[in-house]
Amino acid sequence: MPEIWLAPLHGLTHYHFRNCLFRHYSGFNAAISPFVPVQETAKLNVRKWKDLAPENNTAVELIPQLMGIVPAHFADTMKVLHQEFGYARFNWNLGCPMAPIVRKRRGCGLMPFPDEVEAVVEAACQQPYRFSVKMRLGMHSPEEGVEIARRLNQYPLEFVAIHPRLGEQQYAGVPDWNALEELLSQLHHPVVYSGDIFQVTDYERLSARFPQIKTWLLGRGALRNPALAEEIKVIVTKKDDVSGINKFYDEKRTTGIGENELVRFNEFYEDLKQTLEDYRGASGSLSVLKELWHYFACFFQLTEEQLHSLLIIREPEKFDEAVREIFF
Ligand SMILES: Cc1cc2nc3c(=O)[nH]c(=O)nc-3n(C[C@H](O)[C@H](O)[C@H](O)COP(=O)(O)O)c2cc1C
């Protein structure tokens, strides 16, 4: 059975979302948190990182993700997160392509600088924790990723998660699976795959092409269809049962959004809305819900116009009414 983890999506997959998702849908073995910045011990106040607090993460194991470039800050932050919250696994964000992050040589912005990458990994691996990296093919070229892989091979990393796009692509175009294949041939660590698994068939295609990959991150795919992890596991269970697989796809094709799927999504959505409202108030939660509706729109197969007319609504009650109309 593959391991399926929830990918970190900053601004979206924080603990309120994660907990609602895990309450209503199964299939996830773990999650990587959206990143938090590393700091020196004196400046750290991890109690304010509610997203990482153990009491907010009881459903599924969470691997905290760290962002930064100063080696000593990694050691400090990991130690404090271990002492305060008990974490012993940490992931480093070497893949964020957003311009303000890249400009500061953080995230994917550090991929063209292998010496700096190695300095962080060396310091982190001296700590008594499991350390891993999440990266892209490179910032500007896949050769950067291959050079980073060569450096990473020298250290005892737990895994390397790879999103097979370049940083300069952001999320445009398609992943480069040939470049991923080349990178995998150079990398000695276990690989966790991340990118563009939107349907069960995407998982099937990729797992057939990359049989050495055993762990799969679902990001936007899990937001578009919260049942995706479950559906993948159903298909894997039915692997030797051709008629069972055909039945699964036939049902999906013919019924569109099934009654049962709709009821479950509705329960999940109500829980999520209530949770966000309790925490941020009705208008505070509206902006988060709108972000999420960019993805939920795919579940309901909304047109651009339908989504647009939802997103321009400013009053929470009217927004809620429009959502009700989409549901029923
Ligand atoms: C809005 C958004 C926020 C993201 N935030 C993070 C993050 O905090 N850390 C990280 O490593 N990747 C982040 N990513 C990248 C995702 O984890 C993932 O690698 C990428 O979206 C490709 O996978 P997907 O197609 O399954 O979403 C983010 C992506 C999006 C779209």
The ligand as an SDF file (V2000), in Angstrom:
LIG
                    3D

 31 33  0  0  0  0  0  0  0  0999 V2000
   -0.9150   27.9520   -2.5590 C   0  0  0  0  0  0  0  0  0  0  0  0
    0.2620   27.0180   -2.4110 C   0  0  0  0  0  0  0  0  0  0  0  0
    1.0320   27.0510   -1.2630 C   0  0  0  0  0  0  0  0  0  0  0  0
    2.1490   26.2000   -1.1290 C   0  0  0  0  0  0  0  0  0  0  0  0
    2.8810   26.2230    0.0430 N   0  0  0  0  0  0  0  0  0  0  0  0
    3.9360   25.3690    0.1810 C   0  0  0  0  0  0  0  0  0  0  0  0
    4.6990   25.3220    1.4000 C   0  0  0  0  0  0  0  0  0  0  0  0
    4.4330   26.0130    2.3930 O   0  0  0  0  0  0  0  0  0  0  0  0
    5.7460   24.4530    1.4490 N   0  0  0  0  0  0  0  0  0  0  0  0
    6.0820   23.6360    0.3910 C   0  0  0  0  0  0  0  0  0  0  0  0
    7.0350   22.8680    0.4640 O   0  0  0  0  0  0  0  0  0  0  0  0
    5.3570   23.6370   -0.7480 N   0  0  0  0  0  0  0  0  0  0  0  0
    4.3060   24.4670   -0.8640 C   0  0  0  0  0  0  0  0  0  0  0  0
    3.5600   24.4230   -2.0110 N   0  0  0  0  0  0  0  0  0  0  0  0
    3.8550   23.3900   -3.0260 C   0  0  0  0  0  0  0  0  0  0  0  0
    3.0350   22.1190   -2.7580 C   0  0  0  0  0  0  0  0  0  0  0  0
    3.3960   21.5100   -1.5470 O   0  0  0  0  0  0  0  0  0  0  0  0
    3.2130   21.0850   -3.8750 C   0  0  0  0  0  0  0  0  0  0  0  0
    4.5580   20.6790   -3.9470 O   0  0  0  0  0  0  0  0  0  0  0  0
    2.7930   21.6510   -5.2390 C   0  0  0  0  0  0  0  0  0  0  0  0
    1.5620   22.3370   -5.1410 O   0  0  0  0  0  0  0  0  0  0  0  0
    2.6640   20.5380   -6.2770 C   0  0  0  0  0  0  0  0  0  0  0  0
    1.8360   19.5070   -5.8140 O   0  0  0  0  0  0  0  0  0  0  0  0
    0.2410   19.4260   -6.1420 P   0  0  0  0  0  0  0  0  0  0  0  0
    0.1140   19.4850   -7.6290 O   0  0  0  0  0  0  0  0  0  0  0  0
   -0.1370   18.0960   -5.5300 O   0  0  0  0  0  0  0  0  0  0  0  0
   -0.3940   20.5970   -5.4760 O   0  0  0  0  0  0  0  0  0  0  0  0
    2.4710   25.2860   -2.1680 C   0  0  0  0  0  0  0  0  0  0  0  0
    1.6800   25.2580   -3.3260 C   0  0  0  0  0  0  0  0  0  0  0  0
    0.5830   26.0990   -3.4670 C   0  0  0  0  0  0  0  0  0  0  0  0
   -0.2500   26.0190   -4.7270 C   0  0  0  0  0  0  0  0  0  0  0  0
  1  2  1  0
  2  3  1  0
  2 30  2  0
  3  4  2  0
  4  5  1  0
  4 28  1  0
  5  6  2  0
  6  7  1  0
  6 13  1  0
  7  8  2  0
  7  9  1  0
  9 10  1  0
 10 11  2  0
 10 12  1  0
 12 13  2  0
 13 14  1  0
 14 15  1  0
 14 28  1  0
 15 16  1  0
 16 17  1  0
 16 18  1  0
 18 19  1  0
 18 20  1  0
 20 21  1  0
 20 22  1  0
 22 23  1  0
 23 24  1  0
 24 25  2  0
 24 26  1  0
 24 27  1  0
 28 29  2  0
 29 30  1  0
 30 31  1  0
M  END
$$$$
